[in-house]
Amino acid sequence: MHAELVAKEWIKKHDLTVFAPTLESAQDWHHQIIEKPDEDYVIRGYEQPMALGESGWIDDRLWKENYDILVVQGLALIPIQTLLKNWKKIKAKKILVVHEGKLPTYEDFYKCEFDGIVCFDSRYKSMLSRRYSPNKIHIIPYPCHPVVRGNKALVRKKLSISKEKIILFSFGRQPLKEYKDYLKVVEELKGEYEIKYVILRSDHKWNQKELPKFLDLRMEAAPTEKIYEYLHVADVHLIPKSPTDSVVVSSTAFQCLGALAPIVVPNTKHFELLEKEIVKYNNRKELKEAIIKLILDEDFRKDVLNSAEKYVNNNSSEKVAELFIKLFRDI
């Protein structure tokens, strides 16, 4: 998501080529084939290794072409031994964008010398400073998808979603156990409210016969534009997350804040640096209270959405992309 958001901004003013894994090799959890063709600037330029540290095919244009900046995201997903053999042939300035929440233990990663290391916040910088020079580490916030407003009534009709019901919405490939609290709370709320929980998934592990009547499960590997349509019909957006000890952000939150559908999340490390822009809960009781308050308290809802819009505008993909360009020029 990060690469997609900044790439769409860079291509407006700069020449850009994106190296992506071949579709045949991109079979792990990190990659989801969505129902959308590649952009013209995307090259399927390497085979993702089956195991960490393996060699593999990389299109030699990576080191033979003449370009100014190489930005690497997801070093572990590239055939590192092949990359190392050709690393010094790459004359461009090299930037690593760190998504990983823990320092890599595979030492060969550190043989790739970068001119700059980009991370999302001070938590990442503190972690990275244990292996990289602090002078090389630069904080550039995770980009937000721009604000896009929608017509709830029209989009509900388009998606065949009831105009009368309160709509809760989730999407993604999270483990089913992460929906447990949401399903329990909706079960409690359905006796008091006309409510439907719409879940959009690209894979399916639920038994259709066991689905509760309040659940509308839809199967689609939807691009962001389609996800935003669902967000525009939603009264509340629920993001499932499990606790973690890693340094982490929620790409889903930054992808979706711009839809201006109020987001409710568990109080995990994914959301540590977000405050009034979202609503956090610590237990099932607080989750239920948060949903009810967003439904009934219009002032509270407006405050949350105003904070979300302000955050998106301050950290828009356009502004973040320009911060990268400034870094490229300064290094």
HELIX and SHEET records of a PDB file:
HELIX    1   1 HIS A    2  LYS A   13  1                                  12    
HELIX    2   2 ARG A   61  LYS A   64  1                                   4    
HELIX    3   3 LEU A   75  LEU A   77  5                                   3    
HELIX    4   4 ILE A   80  ASN A   86  1                                   7    
HELIX    5   5 TRP A   87  LYS A   89  5                                   3    
HELIX    6   6 GLU A  107  LYS A  111  5                                   5    
HELIX    7   7 SER A  122  LEU A  128  1                                   7    
HELIX    8   8 PRO A  134  LYS A  136  5                                   3    
HELIX    9   9 LYS A  152  LYS A  158  1                                   7    
HELIX   10  10 LEU A  176  TYR A  179  5                                   4    
HELIX   11  11 LYS A  180  LEU A  189  1                                  10    
HELIX   12  12 GLN A  208  GLU A  210  5                                   3    
HELIX   13  13 THR A  224  VAL A  233  1                                  10    
HELIX   14  14 SER A  251  CYS A  256  1                                   6    
HELIX   15  15 LEU A  257  ALA A  259  5                                   3    
HELIX   16  16 LYS A  269  PHE A  271  5                                   3    
HELIX   17  17 ARG A  284  LEU A  296  1                                  13    
HELIX   18  18 GLU A  298  ASN A  314  1                                  17    
HELIX   19  19 SER A  317  ASP A  330  1                                  14    
SHEET    1   A 2 VAL A  18  PRO A  21  0                                        
SHEET    2   A 2 VAL A  42  TYR A  46  1                                        
SHEET    1   B 4 ILE A  69  GLN A  73  0                                        
SHEET    2   B 4 LYS A  93  VAL A  97  1                                        
SHEET    3   B 4 GLY A 116  CYS A 119  1                                        
SHEET    4   B 4 ILE A 137  ILE A 139  1                                        
SHEET    1   C 6 LEU A 215  MET A 219  0                                        
SHEET    2   C 6 ILE A 195  ARG A 201  1                                        
SHEET    3   C 6 ILE A 166  PHE A 171  1                                        
SHEET    4   C 6 VAL A 236  LEU A 238  1                                        
SHEET    5   C 6 ILE A 263  PRO A 266  1                                        
SHEET    6   C 6 VAL A 279  TYR A 281  1                                        
END                                                                             
